[in-house]
Amino acid sequence: MTIRVLFPRTGRDNQIESEALGEGVTGEFCRGFDTVTEEQWRNCDGVVGGSVPPEVMDMLDNCRIFVKPGGGV
């Protein structure tokens, strides 16, 4: 089984995110929400990022999880 995780709003170096993905998980890294294609929205299993724009919510046919990245003490 392949799981497609969409990463809108990522920078140029996605090494940490890539290494965190497990076996069978594919990461799709995009520069921002506006660069995500309709096909990517419709086929992703999860989204890692901030608030998803309301206009794309109806396209999340397969999405089962939203994760907001963060760090702190």
PDB file of N, CA, C and O in Angstrom, chain B, residues numbered from 101:
ATOM      1  N   MET B 101       0.844  -1.176   0.000  1.00  0.00           N
ATOM      2  CA  MET B 101       0.000   0.000   0.000  1.00  0.00           C
ATOM      3  C   MET B 101       0.889   1.239   0.000  1.00  0.00           C
ATOM      4  O   MET B 101       1.884   1.297   0.723  1.00  0.00           O
ATOM      5  N   THR B 102       0.536   2.203  -0.794  1.00  0.00           N
ATOM      6  CA  THR B 102       1.253   3.469  -0.829  1.00  0.00           C
ATOM      7  C   THR B 102       0.384   4.543  -0.199  1.00  0.00           C
ATOM      8  O   THR B 102      -0.803   4.645  -0.510  1.00  0.00           O
ATOM      9  N   ILE B 103       0.955   5.332   0.668  1.00  0.00           N
ATOM     10  CA  ILE B 103       0.260   6.451   1.289  1.00  0.00           C
ATOM     11  C   ILE B 103       0.881   7.723   0.752  1.00  0.00           C
ATOM     12  O   ILE B 103       2.099   7.898   0.804  1.00  0.00           O
ATOM     13  N   ARG B 104       0.046   8.612   0.235  1.00  0.00           N
ATOM     14  CA  ARG B 104       0.540   9.875  -0.323  1.00  0.00           C
ATOM     15  C   ARG B 104       0.273  10.999   0.663  1.00  0.00           C
ATOM     16  O   ARG B 104      -0.877  11.288   0.997  1.00  0.00           O
ATOM     17  N   VAL B 105       1.344  11.630   1.128  1.00  0.00           N
ATOM     18  CA  VAL B 105       1.238  12.731   2.080  1.00  0.00           C
ATOM     19  C   VAL B 105       1.656  14.013   1.380  1.00  0.00           C
ATOM     20  O   VAL B 105       2.737  14.094   0.797  1.00  0.00           O
ATOM     21  N   LEU B 106       0.801  14.996   1.444  1.00  0.00           N
ATOM     22  CA  LEU B 106       1.015  16.275   0.783  1.00  0.00           C
ATOM     23  C   LEU B 106       1.596  17.268   1.783  1.00  0.00           C
ATOM     24  O   LEU B 106       1.079  17.416   2.890  1.00  0.00           O
ATOM     25  N   PHE B 107       2.669  17.946   1.393  1.00  0.00           N
ATOM     26  CA  PHE B 107       3.348  18.925   2.239  1.00  0.00           C
ATOM     27  C   PHE B 107       3.317  20.303   1.570  1.00  0.00           C
ATOM     28  O   PHE B 107       4.327  20.709   0.995  1.00  0.00           O
ATOM     29  N   PRO B 108       2.204  21.034   1.620  1.00  0.00           N
ATOM     30  CA  PRO B 108       2.245  22.409   1.126  1.00  0.00           C
ATOM     31  C   PRO B 108       3.059  23.267   2.102  1.00  0.00           C
ATOM     32  O   PRO B 108       3.189  22.918   3.275  1.00  0.00           O
ATOM     33  N   ARG B 109       3.593  24.365   1.627  1.00  0.00           N
ATOM     34  CA  ARG B 109       4.335  25.325   2.448  1.00  0.00           C
ATOM     35  C   ARG B 109       5.647  24.779   2.980  1.00  0.00           C
ATOM     36  O   ARG B 109       6.008  25.064   4.121  1.00  0.00           O
ATOM     37  N   THR B 110       6.358  24.014   2.199  1.00  0.00           N
ATOM     38  CA  THR B 110       7.662  23.547   2.656  1.00  0.00           C
ATOM     39  C   THR B 110       8.756  24.351   1.983  1.00  0.00           C
ATOM     40  O   THR B 110       8.555  24.941   0.921  1.00  0.00           O
ATOM     41  N   GLY B 111       9.901  24.363   2.610  1.00  0.00           N
ATOM     42  CA  GLY B 111      11.038  25.090   2.065  1.00  0.00           C
ATOM     43  C   GLY B 111      11.785  24.271   1.039  1.00  0.00           C
ATOM     44  O   GLY B 111      11.265  23.291   0.506  1.00  0.00           O
ATOM     45  N   ARG B 112      12.990  24.675   0.771  1.00  0.00           N
ATOM     46  CA  ARG B 112      13.800  23.996  -0.241  1.00  0.00           C
ATOM     47  C   ARG B 112      14.379  22.683   0.273  1.00  0.00           C
ATOM     48  O   ARG B 112      14.502  21.726  -0.492  1.00  0.00           O
ATOM     49  N   ASP B 113      14.735  22.620   1.542  1.00  0.00           N
ATOM     50  CA  ASP B 113      15.362  21.419   2.086  1.00  0.00           C
ATOM     51  C   ASP B 113      14.318  20.607   2.843  1.00  0.00           C
ATOM     52  O   ASP B 113      13.889  20.993   3.930  1.00  0.00           O
ATOM     53  N   ASN B 114      13.917  19.494   2.267  1.00  0.00           N
ATOM     54  CA  ASN B 114      12.895  18.643   2.873  1.00  0.00           C
ATOM     55  C   ASN B 114      13.490  17.349   3.417  1.00  0.00           C
ATOM     56  O   ASN B 114      12.793  16.339   3.513  1.00  0.00           O
ATOM     57  N   GLN B 115      14.756  17.372   3.768  1.00  0.00           N
ATOM     58  CA  GLN B 115      15.439  16.166   4.217  1.00  0.00           C
ATOM     59  C   GLN B 115      14.801  15.583   5.479  1.00  0.00           C
ATOM     60  O   GLN B 115      14.560  14.378   5.545  1.00  0.00           O
ATOM     61  N   ILE B 116      14.529  16.412   6.464  1.00  0.00           N
ATOM     62  CA  ILE B 116      13.947  15.919   7.720  1.00  0.00           C
ATOM     63  C   ILE B 116      12.586  15.295   7.462  1.00  0.00           C
ATOM     64  O   ILE B 116      12.292  14.208   7.960  1.00  0.00           O
ATOM     65  N   GLU B 117      11.753  15.982   6.684  1.00  0.00           N
ATOM     66  CA  GLU B 117      10.430  15.454   6.384  1.00  0.00           C
ATOM     67  C   GLU B 117      10.521  14.147   5.607  1.00  0.00           C
ATOM     68  O   GLU B 117       9.777  13.205   5.881  1.00  0.00           O
ATOM     69  N   SER B 118      11.426  14.089   4.645  1.00  0.00           N
ATOM     70  CA  SER B 118      11.594  12.875   3.841  1.00  0.00           C
ATOM     71  C   SER B 118      12.027  11.699   4.703  1.00  0.00           C
ATOM     72  O   SER B 118      11.533  10.584   4.537  1.00  0.00           O
ATOM     73  N   GLU B 119      12.953  11.949   5.625  1.00  0.00           N
ATOM     74  CA  GLU B 119      13.442  10.881   6.490  1.00  0.00           C
ATOM     75  C   GLU B 119      12.389  10.428   7.498  1.00  0.00           C
ATOM     76  O   GLU B 119      12.431   9.289   7.962  1.00  0.00           O
ATOM     77  N   ALA B 120      11.446  11.304   7.841  1.00  0.00           N
ATOM     78  CA  ALA B 120      10.408  10.954   8.812  1.00  0.00           C
ATOM     79  C   ALA B 120       9.325  10.063   8.214  1.00  0.00           C
ATOM     80  O   ALA B 120       8.600   9.391   8.949  1.00  0.00           O
ATOM     81  N   LEU B 121       9.208  10.051   6.900  1.00  0.00           N
ATOM     82  CA  LEU B 121       8.191   9.226   6.258  1.00  0.00           C
ATOM     83  C   LEU B 121       8.585   7.759   6.347  1.00  0.00           C
ATOM     84  O   LEU B 121       9.747   7.408   6.146  1.00  0.00           O
ATOM     85  N   GLY B 122       7.638   6.924   6.642  1.00  0.00           N
ATOM     86  CA  GLY B 122       7.916   5.500   6.761  1.00  0.00           C
ATOM     87  C   GLY B 122       7.916   4.795   5.420  1.00  0.00           C
ATOM     88  O   GLY B 122       7.668   5.400   4.377  1.00  0.00           O
ATOM     89  N   GLU B 123       8.197   3.507   5.469  1.00  0.00           N
ATOM     90  CA  GLU B 123       8.203   2.686   4.264  1.00  0.00           C
ATOM     91  C   GLU B 123       6.802   2.667   3.656  1.00  0.00           C
ATOM     92  O   GLU B 123       5.813   2.479   4.365  1.00  0.00           O
ATOM     93  N   GLY B 124       6.726   2.858   2.359  1.00  0.00           N
ATOM     94  CA  GLY B 124       5.445   2.864   1.666  1.00  0.00           C
ATOM     95  C   GLY B 124       4.738   4.208   1.669  1.00  0.00           C
ATOM     96  O   GLY B 124       3.622   4.328   1.163  1.00  0.00           O
ATOM     97  N   VAL B 125       5.387   5.223   2.241  1.00  0.00           N
ATOM     98  CA  VAL B 125       4.795   6.560   2.282  1.00  0.00           C
ATOM     99  C   VAL B 125       5.545   7.450   1.309  1.00  0.00           C
ATOM    100  O   VAL B 125       6.772   7.536   1.353  1.00  0.00           O
ATOM    101  N   THR B 126       4.810   8.107   0.437  1.00  0.00           N
ATOM    102  CA  THR B 126       5.380   9.024  -0.539  1.00  0.00           C
ATOM    103  C   THR B 126       5.052  10.449  -0.123  1.00  0.00           C
ATOM    104  O   THR B 126       3.891  10.769   0.133  1.00  0.00           O
ATOM    105  N   GLY B 127       6.057  11.303  -0.054  1.00  0.00           N
ATOM    106  CA  GLY B 127       5.842  12.710   0.262  1.00  0.00           C
ATOM    107  C   GLY B 127       5.823  13.540  -1.005  1.00  0.00           C
ATOM    108  O   GLY B 127       6.692  13.397  -1.865  1.00  0.00           O
ATOM    109  N   GLU B 128       4.837  14.401  -1.117  1.00  0.00           N
ATOM    110  CA  GLU B 128       4.759  15.332  -2.243  1.00  0.00           C
ATOM    111  C   GLU B 128       4.944  16.727  -1.669  1.00  0.00           C
ATOM    112  O   GLU B 128       4.070  17.249  -0.978  1.00  0.00           O
ATOM    113  N   PHE B 129       6.094  17.325  -1.964  1.00  0.00           N
ATOM    114  CA  PHE B 129       6.453  18.613  -1.393  1.00  0.00           C
ATOM    115  C   PHE B 129       6.119  19.729  -2.372  1.00  0.00           C
ATOM    116  O   PHE B 129       6.516  19.690  -3.537  1.00  0.00           O
ATOM    117  N   CYS B 130       5.386  20.722  -1.885  1.00  0.00           N
ATOM    118  CA  CYS B 130       4.951  21.853  -2.717  1.00  0.00           C
ATOM    119  C   CYS B 130       5.385  23.145  -2.039  1.00  0.00           C
ATOM    120  O   CYS B 130       5.533  23.194  -0.818  1.00  0.00           O
ATOM    121  N   ARG B 131       5.584  24.173  -2.822  1.00  0.00           N
ATOM    122  CA  ARG B 131       6.037  25.455  -2.274  1.00  0.00           C
ATOM    123  C   ARG B 131       4.931  26.218  -1.563  1.00  0.00           C
ATOM    124  O   ARG B 131       5.218  27.125  -0.782  1.00  0.00           O
ATOM    125  N   GLY B 132       3.706  25.881  -1.807  1.00  0.00           N
ATOM    126  CA  GLY B 132       2.588  26.557  -1.160  1.00  0.00           C
ATOM    127  C   GLY B 132       1.277  25.938  -1.593  1.00  0.00           C
ATOM    128  O   GLY B 132       1.233  25.145  -2.534  1.00  0.00           O
ATOM    129  N   PHE B 133       0.216  26.301  -0.906  1.00  0.00           N
ATOM    130  CA  PHE B 133      -1.094  25.750  -1.235  1.00  0.00           C
ATOM    131  C   PHE B 133      -1.493  26.056  -2.672  1.00  0.00           C
ATOM    132  O   PHE B 133      -2.150  25.244  -3.323  1.00  0.00           O
ATOM    133  N   ASP B 134      -1.096  27.226  -3.167  1.00  0.00           N
ATOM    134  CA  ASP B 134      -1.477  27.623  -4.527  1.00  0.00           C
ATOM    135  C   ASP B 134      -0.738  26.837  -5.605  1.00  0.00           C
ATOM    136  O   ASP B 134      -1.102  26.927  -6.778  1.00  0.00           O
ATOM    137  N   THR B 135       0.286  26.072  -5.245  1.00  0.00           N
ATOM    138  CA  THR B 135       1.013  25.272  -6.235  1.00  0.00           C
ATOM    139  C   THR B 135       0.571  23.809  -6.252  1.00  0.00           C
ATOM    140  O   THR B 135       1.071  23.023  -7.057  1.00  0.00           O
ATOM    141  N   VAL B 136      -0.350  23.440  -5.383  1.00  0.00           N
ATOM    142  CA  VAL B 136      -0.855  22.064  -5.335  1.00  0.00           C
ATOM    143  C   VAL B 136      -1.886  21.885  -6.443  1.00  0.00           C
ATOM    144  O   VAL B 136      -2.803  22.693  -6.589  1.00  0.00           O
ATOM    145  N   THR B 137      -1.727  20.825  -7.216  1.00  0.00           N
ATOM    146  CA  THR B 137      -2.666  20.573  -8.312  1.00  0.00           C
ATOM    147  C   THR B 137      -3.945  19.929  -7.784  1.00  0.00           C
ATOM    148  O   THR B 137      -3.969  19.379  -6.683  1.00  0.00           O
ATOM    149  N   GLU B 138      -4.992  20.004  -8.576  1.00  0.00           N
ATOM    150  CA  GLU B 138      -6.251  19.359  -8.193  1.00  0.00           C
ATOM    151  C   GLU B 138      -6.047  17.851  -8.009  1.00  0.00           C
ATOM    152  O   GLU B 138      -6.610  17.249  -7.095  1.00  0.00           O
ATOM    153  N   GLU B 139      -5.243  17.254  -8.881  1.00  0.00           N
ATOM    154  CA  GLU B 139      -4.969  15.813  -8.788  1.00  0.00           C
ATOM    155  C   GLU B 139      -4.292  15.477  -7.463  1.00  0.00           C
ATOM    156  O   GLU B 139      -4.604  14.456  -6.850  1.00  0.00           O
ATOM    157  N   GLN B 140      -3.368  16.327  -7.017  1.00  0.00           N
ATOM    158  CA  GLN B 140      -2.694  16.092  -5.737  1.00  0.00           C
ATOM    159  C   GLN B 140      -3.674  16.192  -4.574  1.00  0.00           C
ATOM    160  O   GLN B 140      -3.643  15.365  -3.662  1.00  0.00           O
ATOM    161  N   TRP B 141      -4.543  17.201  -4.600  1.00  0.00           N
ATOM    162  CA  TRP B 141      -5.543  17.333  -3.539  1.00  0.00           C
ATOM    163  C   TRP B 141      -6.438  16.096  -3.500  1.00  0.00           C
ATOM    164  O   TRP B 141      -6.695  15.546  -2.428  1.00  0.00           O
ATOM    165  N   ARG B 142      -6.904  15.665  -4.648  1.00  0.00           N
ATOM    166  CA  ARG B 142      -7.859  14.553  -4.713  1.00  0.00           C
ATOM    167  C   ARG B 142      -7.249  13.214  -4.322  1.00  0.00           C
ATOM    168  O   ARG B 142      -7.968  12.331  -3.853  1.00  0.00           O
ATOM    169  N   ASN B 143      -5.951  13.043  -4.501  1.00  0.00           N
ATOM    170  CA  ASN B 143      -5.328  11.743  -4.267  1.00  0.00           C
ATOM    171  C   ASN B 143      -4.488  11.642  -3.002  1.00  0.00           C
ATOM    172  O   ASN B 143      -3.958  10.572  -2.704  1.00  0.00           O
ATOM    173  N   CYS B 144      -4.356  12.732  -2.253  1.00  0.00           N
ATOM    174  CA  CYS B 144      -3.533  12.642  -1.047  1.00  0.00           C
ATOM    175  C   CYS B 144      -4.283  11.893   0.058  1.00  0.00           C
ATOM    176  O   CYS B 144      -5.507  11.971   0.161  1.00  0.00           O
ATOM    177  N   ASP B 145      -3.529  11.175   0.871  1.00  0.00           N
ATOM    178  CA  ASP B 145      -4.088  10.475   2.024  1.00  0.00           C
ATOM    179  C   ASP B 145      -3.982  11.323   3.287  1.00  0.00           C
ATOM    180  O   ASP B 145      -4.705  11.103   4.259  1.00  0.00           O
ATOM    181  N   GLY B 146      -3.069  12.298   3.259  1.00  0.00           N
ATOM    182  CA  GLY B 146      -2.870  13.169   4.399  1.00  0.00           C
ATOM    183  C   GLY B 146      -2.243  14.477   3.967  1.00  0.00           C
ATOM    184  O   GLY B 146      -1.609  14.560   2.915  1.00  0.00           O
ATOM    185  N   VAL B 147      -2.428  15.505   4.795  1.00  0.00           N
ATOM    186  CA  VAL B 147      -1.851  16.826   4.524  1.00  0.00           C
ATOM    187  C   VAL B 147      -1.075  17.257   5.763  1.00  0.00           C
ATOM    188  O   VAL B 147      -1.593  17.206   6.879  1.00  0.00           O
ATOM    189  N   VAL B 148       0.167  17.682   5.560  1.00  0.00           N
ATOM    190  CA  VAL B 148       0.972  18.251   6.633  1.00  0.00           C
ATOM    191  C   VAL B 148       1.151  19.719   6.295  1.00  0.00           C
ATOM    192  O   VAL B 148       1.774  20.048   5.285  1.00  0.00           O
ATOM    193  N   GLY B 149       0.620  20.601   7.117  1.00  0.00           N
ATOM    194  CA  GLY B 149       0.712  22.030   6.850  1.00  0.00           C
ATOM    195  C   GLY B 149      -0.247  22.797   7.740  1.00  0.00           C
ATOM    196  O   GLY B 149      -0.836  22.249   8.671  1.00  0.00           O
ATOM    197  N   GLY B 150      -0.388  24.055   7.437  1.00  0.00           N
ATOM    198  CA  GLY B 150      -1.302  24.906   8.187  1.00  0.00           C
ATOM    199  C   GLY B 150      -2.742  24.671   7.763  1.00  0.00           C
ATOM    200  O   GLY B 150      -3.092  23.589   7.293  1.00  0.00           O
ATOM    201  N   SER B 151      -3.555  25.670   7.928  1.00  0.00           N
ATOM    202  CA  SER B 151      -4.972  25.560   7.581  1.00  0.00           C
ATOM    203  C   SER B 151      -5.152  25.387   6.082  1.00  0.00           C
ATOM    204  O   SER B 151      -4.629  26.168   5.286  1.00  0.00           O
ATOM    205  N   VAL B 152      -5.890  24.365   5.713  1.00  0.00           N
ATOM    206  CA  VAL B 152      -6.164  24.096   4.302  1.00  0.00           C
ATOM    207  C   VAL B 152      -7.190  25.112   3.813  1.00  0.00           C
ATOM    208  O   VAL B 152      -8.196  25.337   4.486  1.00  0.00           O
ATOM    209  N   PRO B 153      -6.958  25.734   2.649  1.00  0.00           N
ATOM    210  CA  PRO B 153      -7.906  26.716   2.126  1.00  0.00           C
ATOM    211  C   PRO B 153      -9.299  26.101   1.946  1.00  0.00           C
ATOM    212  O   PRO B 153      -9.419  24.986   1.438  1.00  0.00           O
ATOM    213  N   PRO B 154     -10.345  26.814   2.356  1.00  0.00           N
ATOM    214  CA  PRO B 154     -11.707  26.279   2.266  1.00  0.00           C
ATOM    215  C   PRO B 154     -12.101  25.858   0.853  1.00  0.00           C
ATOM    216  O   PRO B 154     -12.879  24.920   0.680  1.00  0.00           O
ATOM    217  N   GLU B 155     -11.569  26.544  -0.157  1.00  0.00           N
ATOM    218  CA  GLU B 155     -11.962  26.245  -1.537  1.00  0.00           C
ATOM    219  C   GLU B 155     -11.480  24.880  -2.025  1.00  0.00           C
ATOM    220  O   GLU B 155     -11.947  24.403  -3.059  1.00  0.00           O
ATOM    221  N   VAL B 156     -10.563  24.246  -1.311  1.00  0.00           N
ATOM    222  CA  VAL B 156     -10.099  22.922  -1.741  1.00  0.00           C
ATOM    223  C   VAL B 156     -10.667  21.792  -0.885  1.00  0.00           C
ATOM    224  O   VAL B 156     -10.427  20.624  -1.189  1.00  0.00           O
ATOM    225  N   MET B 157     -11.399  22.099   0.153  1.00  0.00           N
ATOM    226  CA  MET B 157     -11.918  21.069   1.053  1.00  0.00           C
ATOM    227  C   MET B 157     -12.739  20.005   0.317  1.00  0.00           C
ATOM    228  O   MET B 157     -12.651  18.823   0.649  1.00  0.00           O
ATOM    229  N   ASP B 158     -13.523  20.406  -0.665  1.00  0.00           N
ATOM    230  CA  ASP B 158     -14.339  19.442  -1.410  1.00  0.00           C
ATOM    231  C   ASP B 158     -13.504  18.534  -2.304  1.00  0.00           C
ATOM    232  O   ASP B 158     -14.015  17.530  -2.800  1.00  0.00           O
ATOM    233  N   MET B 159     -12.236  18.863  -2.520  1.00  0.00           N
ATOM    234  CA  MET B 159     -11.364  18.037  -3.354  1.00  0.00           C
ATOM    235  C   MET B 159     -10.656  16.945  -2.554  1.00  0.00           C
ATOM    236  O   MET B 159      -9.999  16.088  -3.146  1.00  0.00           O
ATOM    237  N   LEU B 160     -10.770  16.953  -1.246  1.00  0.00           N
ATOM    238  CA  LEU B 160     -10.027  16.013  -0.410  1.00  0.00           C
ATOM    239  C   LEU B 160     -10.759  14.675  -0.315  1.00  0.00           C
ATOM    240  O   LEU B 160     -11.184  14.255   0.762  1.00  0.00           O
ATOM    241  N   ASP B 161     -10.893  14.024  -1.452  1.00  0.00           N
ATOM    242  CA  ASP B 161     -11.644  12.777  -1.557  1.00  0.00           C
ATOM    243  C   ASP B 161     -11.054  11.645  -0.718  1.00  0.00           C
ATOM    244  O   ASP B 161     -11.801  10.880  -0.109  1.00  0.00           O
ATOM    245  N   ASN B 162      -9.734  11.528  -0.677  1.00  0.00           N
ATOM    246  CA  ASN B 162      -9.073  10.411   0.008  1.00  0.00           C
ATOM    247  C   ASN B 162      -8.416  10.801   1.322  1.00  0.00           C
ATOM    248  O   ASN B 162      -7.965   9.931   2.067  1.00  0.00           O
ATOM    249  N   CYS B 163      -8.354  12.086   1.616  1.00  0.00           N
ATOM    250  CA  CYS B 163      -7.613  12.565   2.782  1.00  0.00           C
ATOM    251  C   CYS B 163      -8.262  12.081   4.081  1.00  0.00           C
ATOM    252  O   CYS B 163      -9.469  12.214   4.282  1.00  0.00           O
ATOM    253  N   ARG B 164      -7.427  11.519   4.950  1.00  0.00           N
ATOM    254  CA  ARG B 164      -7.919  10.991   6.220  1.00  0.00           C
ATOM    255  C   ARG B 164      -7.304  11.668   7.438  1.00  0.00           C
ATOM    256  O   ARG B 164      -7.756  11.454   8.563  1.00  0.00           O
ATOM    257  N   ILE B 165      -6.262  12.493   7.218  1.00  0.00           N
ATOM    258  CA  ILE B 165      -5.612  13.115   8.365  1.00  0.00           C
ATOM    259  C   ILE B 165      -4.985  14.455   7.965  1.00  0.00           C
ATOM    260  O   ILE B 165      -4.443  14.604   6.870  1.00  0.00           O
ATOM    261  N   PHE B 166      -5.073  15.420   8.880  1.00  0.00           N
ATOM    262  CA  PHE B 166      -4.390  16.702   8.755  1.00  0.00           C
ATOM    263  C   PHE B 166      -3.404  16.785   9.915  1.00  0.00           C
ATOM    264  O   PHE B 166      -3.758  16.491  11.056  1.00  0.00           O
ATOM    265  N   VAL B 167      -2.177  17.182   9.625  1.00  0.00           N
ATOM    266  CA  VAL B 167      -1.161  17.329  10.663  1.00  0.00           C
ATOM    267  C   VAL B 167      -0.579  18.725  10.553  1.00  0.00           C
ATOM    268  O   VAL B 167      -0.168  19.152   9.475  1.00  0.00           O
ATOM    269  N   LYS B 168      -0.544  19.436  11.676  1.00  0.00           N
ATOM    270  CA  LYS B 168       0.073  20.758  11.701  1.00  0.00           C
ATOM    271  C   LYS B 168       1.450  20.609  12.346  1.00  0.00           C
ATOM    272  O   LYS B 168       1.549  20.297  13.533  1.00  0.00           O
ATOM    273  N   PRO B 169       2.519  20.830  11.563  1.00  0.00           N
ATOM    274  CA  PRO B 169       3.856  20.661  12.122  1.00  0.00           C
ATOM    275  C   PRO B 169       4.186  21.772  13.115  1.00  0.00           C
ATOM    276  O   PRO B 169       3.678  22.888  13.010  1.00  0.00           O
ATOM    277  N   GLY B 170       5.016  21.457  14.048  1.00  0.00           N
ATOM    278  CA  GLY B 170       5.434  22.456  15.017  1.00  0.00           C
ATOM    279  C   GLY B 170       6.532  21.904  15.904  1.00  0.00           C
ATOM    280  O   GLY B 170       6.881  20.725  15.835  1.00  0.00           O
ATOM    281  N   GLY B 171       7.048  22.752  16.709  1.00  0.00           N
ATOM    282  CA  GLY B 171       8.090  22.344  17.634  1.00  0.00           C
ATOM    283  C   GLY B 171       8.063  23.264  18.832  1.00  0.00           C
ATOM    284  O   GLY B 171       7.449  24.330  18.794  1.00  0.00           O
ATOM    285  N   GLY B 172       8.699  22.869  19.847  1.00  0.00           N
ATOM    286  CA  GLY B 172       8.729  23.706  21.031  1.00  0.00           C
ATOM    287  C   GLY B 172       9.290  22.952  22.215  1.00  0.00           C
ATOM    288  O   GLY B 172       9.724  21.805  22.119  1.00  0.00           O
ATOM    289  N   VAL B 173       9.262  23.635  23.311  1.00  0.00           N
ATOM    290  CA  VAL B 173       9.812  23.054  24.531  1.00  0.00           C
ATOM    291  C   VAL B 173       8.688  22.679  25.451  1.00  0.00           C
ATOM    292  O   VAL B 173       8.929  22.169  26.545  1.00  0.00           O
TER     293      VAL B 173
END
